[in-house]
Amino acid sequence: MLQRPNQVLVIDDDEAAREILVELLGRIGYHAFATADGKAGLEWLAGAAAPPQAVLLDLRMPVLDGFEVLRRYRAEGGTAPVIALSAMDEKEAVVKAMRLGASDYLVKPIEPEELKEAIERCSAASRPPATDEPQAAPIIPAVRVAEPPPVLAPPRVEPGRRGVPTEYVASSPAMLSIWDMVDRVAETDVPVLIRGESGVGKEGIARTLHDRSPRRGKPFVKINCAALPSELLESELFGHERGAFTGATSEKPGKFELADKGTIFLDEIGEMHPALQAGSAASARCARMRGWWWPPTACWRTRSPAATSARTSTTASTW
């Protein structure tokens, strides 16, 4: 069955989350529909003339949760890609959703580019392969038809461009001043802390800082500090060597090492333990780590913009 192009269904009981997702989908070129509960979502899917290009399904809903919605939809023969959503990065929930037929899994808050990539990836995976049916021979006209003039592609915009990025719409003085500040600090290595509520585009600002800096072309690595407990977050950031602790059977590079000479974006740094904040700041300044956790010569030259939705003047003060 053919999919309905550019149509995406959002199933989420949180009104604010639905509105944000619908707005994000509109910004990246999709026609969004939304329902407030699983029952209404299943009814919408059953009555649709063709499956939507994707379904964004919140897993944690009252009465009929996302897992049951997904199970019923697949049992009824539903074929649309389903992207499971949750406010927490829960490994068991991911595994359960994938086993029930989810195509992908995203953790809220979701950035526009992240959402677009997930929908495109799922749509491509669910698209049926092209058939090798014989094609009719083309009809060659007796009179040669004049070919239209070639359409010239617009010039490619260099990653170091200035002003408001093409994927954003900004006209207010406040927003224009933000992008002006981005341009002014991008060429420097001054510490940057991006503050704002969830969903306002903090990761987009961090990516633009990277793209307009001398580090463009080097790795951009993001880590959500709120999604992992302190013990796992420390290992994710700095890595470890074999035998560093019980269960460390092999060497593992950390995010700072993977982002060497590039940018590591520490999202929701306000949720990080203060001791880890201090260690991260030291690593960002290329402190040579010595001890049981890091190799004696560990030195990573990264830029580390951080973001937080916390309303405090002391959080992540070292950044």
N, C-alpha and C positions, 0 to 999 in steps of 0.2 A: 504494500500500500504506500502511495506517495505521501510524503510529509507536506504539511502546509508551511511554506517558506516564511521565515521571519516572525512566526508566531511562537510565543513562549508562554506557558501557563505557570503562574506562581501559586503555590498552596502553602499558606502560612497563617497561623492564628493571630500573630502579632501584627496589629494594624500598622504601626510605625515601620516595621521590617518590610511589610508588603509594599508600602508607599515608596520606600527607598529602593527596593528591587525593581519596581515598575519604572521609577525614574531612571535608574541605571540602565535598564534594558532599552528605554527610549533613547538614551544618549549614545548607545552603541549600535543603534539601528534596528532594534527589534520591536514588534508590536506585541505588547504584553497584556495578558488577562490575569486576573487574580481572584482567588476564592479564599474565604476565611476559615475553612475547615476541610477535613479529608473527605467527608461525604459529598460536599458540594463540588470538590475537585474531581471525584470519580464520576459524578453526574455530568460535569462539563466535558470530560474526556469521552464518556459514552455517547454524548450527543454531538460531538464534533464530526464534521464531514470528513476530515482527514487528521491524522495525528499531528500535534504541534512539532516544531523543530526541537523543542526540549521542554521538560517539566522541571521546575525548581521546587523541591519538596522539603519542607521543614520536618525533621524527624520527631521533634518534641512538641506534640499537640495533644490537647485533652480529648477524651472520648475515643476518637479514631486517630491514633498517632501515625507518623509517617511510615513506620515499618509495615503496619497493617494496610495502609493505602497502597504501598508498593506491592505487597503480596497479592492483594486483590486485583490490582491493575495488570500485573503479569499473568495471573491465573485466568483473567478474562481475555488474554491475548493481546494486551496493549504493547505496542512496539516502540513508542516514542522514547528517546533517551531520557533517563531520569537522573538529575543531579541532586543528590542528598545534601541538605544544609543543616548545620548545627552550630550553636554558639560556642561549643567546646570541641577540642580535638580529641575525641574519644575513640581509642583504637578498637574497642569491642563494637561500638556503634558502626564504625567504618566497615568492619568485617561482616557484620550482620546485614547491613544495607547492600553491600556488594553481593552477598550470597542470595539476597532476595531479588537481585536484578538491577541494582543501581549502576549507572554508567560512570559516575564520578562522585566526588565528595568535596565540598567546600566548607571552610570554617568562617563564620561571620566574625567581624564585618568583611565584606567582599569588595574588592576594588574593581572598577570597570574593566580594566585590561584582563584581570584574572578571570572575570565572569565571561568575557568575550572569548577568551582562549578555551575555556572549558566547554562552552556551547559548540564552538567550531570543532573542537576535538571529538566530542561525542557525536556530532552530526556526521562527521566524516567516517567515524567508525561504524555507524549504523547504516550508512548509504550502501545499497546493494551494488555488487561489482558489475561492471559493464559486460554485456553479453556480446558474443562474437557472431551475431546474426549477419548473414550476407546482406550487403547494401546494394540497392539498385544502382545501375551505372548512371553516372551523371549525364544530363542532356546538354550537349555542346551547341550553343546557338550558332546559326550561320553567320550572323553579323556580330563582330566583336563589340562587347559592351564596354563602354568607357569605365575604367575603375575610378572610384571616388578617391579624392586626395587622401594621403595617409593622415591618420590622427596622431598628432604628436603628444607624447606623454608629458604631463607637467614636470617641470624640473624638480629633481629630488631635493628636499630640504635637508640641509646638513644637520647632524645631531646637535651642533653647537648654536642653533638658532636662538634668537632672543624673543622676548615677549610672551604672550599667552600661548601655551601649546595648542596644537590643532584639535586635540581631543577634549579640550576644555572650552567652556563658554564663560567669559568674564568681562563685564563692562563697568561694574561698580568701582569707585575709587579705592575701596578697601581691598578688593581682589587684585586690582592692577598693581597696588603697592606691594602685595605679597609676591607677585611674579617679578616685579622690579627688584625686590630683595633677593629672590632666588638668583637672578642674573648677577647681582653684585657679589654674592658669596660663593657662587659656583666655581669661580676660578681660584678661590683661596682654599685653605685647609682649616679654616676656623671651625670650632665645634658648633654643631647645629642641633637644636632641640625643637621639634615640630609639635605643637600642642593644638588639640582640637577634638571635638566629639567624634565618636565612631562614625565612619562613613563619609567624612567630609573630604577625603582625598589626601591624607597625609603621605601614603605610599607614593602617590603620583608626584608630590613635591620632591620626595627623596629620589625617585627615579630621574626627575628632571635635573636635579642637582648633579646627579651622576652623569647624565647625558651631555650636560653643558660644561663639564669639568675636564681637566686634562686626563682624568681617569677613564674617559669614554673609550669603549672598546675593551676595557678590562671587566672582570666579573662584577656583577651586582647580585649580592646574596641577601635575602630577607629571612629573618627569623622572628617568629611571634613569641615574645617572652612570656605572654600570659598562657600559652598553650601547653607549657611543659613545667613540671615541678622543678625546684631548684637543683636537685641532684642530676636530673637528666639534662637540664639546661646548661649546666657547667660543662658536661661532656660534649654537648652539641656545639658550644661556643669554642672551646679550647681543644677538644679532642683528647686522646690519651695514647700512651704507648702500651705495648703488650706487657701484661703482668702488673700494670699500675695499680690494679685493685682486683678483688675477686670477680671473676667472670670476664675480665679483659683478656680475651684469648688472641686478639690481634690488634695491630696499631690502627687507630682511627683518626683521620685528620679532622680538625674542628672547622667551624664556619669562618673564623678569622683567617685560618690558613688557606681555605678555599677562595677567600676574597682578597688574597694578597695582591697589593698594588691596585686594587679596585675599591669597591664600596660595600660595606655590610650595614644593612638597615635594621636597627633594633626596634621593632615595633612593640608598643606597649611596655616600654622600659620601666614604667612606674610599677609594674607587677613583679619586677626582678628584685631579688633580695639585695639590700644595700651593699653587702660584702661582694656580691657578684658584680654590681654596678662599678665598684671601685676596681675590681680586677679587669673588667671590660675596658674601662677608661685607660688603665695602664697599658693594656694590650694595644689599644687604638693608638697610643702614643709610642708604640714600638718599644715597650719595656722588655728586656730580655728575661724571660721566665726561667727560673732554675728550680729544680725540685723533682718530686716523684711524678708530677702530672705531665709536665711539658719537657721536650728535649732541651738540653742545656743551651742550644743556640737558637731557640725559637724567637723569631723576630718578624712580625707581620706588619707591613706598611699599608694600612687601610685607612679609608675615611669612614667614620661611623656616625652618620646622622641617626638620631633617635627620635621616637615619637611616643606621645602619651595622651590619653584622654582624661587623665587625672587632673583635678582642679587643685593644684598645689604649687607653691613657689619653691619648694625644697626638693621635690622629686627630681632625680637625675641631675642634680645641680652641677656635677662634674662635667656635664656635656655642654 
